[in-house]
Amino acid sequence: MGGFMALGLVNTGIVNEQDAVQALLLDKLESVSDPNLKMGALMGLSFTYAGSAKADLLEAISPIILDSSNTT
């Protein structure tokens, strides 16, 4: 969890055409089953892309945020 959050913090404000951080964290967000790791990936994405208004990112994370079964 901390590693995902640190990855997001380190890449805050960095604009990269490849968007490797987004690809990595979205992949982890979809593939891990541990709720703590999911939360870490969400926080990492939040740190990295805060204020960027990326519509594709919002579409990817909205179902996870709005899912009432997520208790973490």
Secondary structure by P-SEA (a helix, b strand, c coil): caaaaaaaaaacccccccaaaaaaaaaaaaccccaaaaaaaaaaaaaaccccccaaaaaacccccccccccc
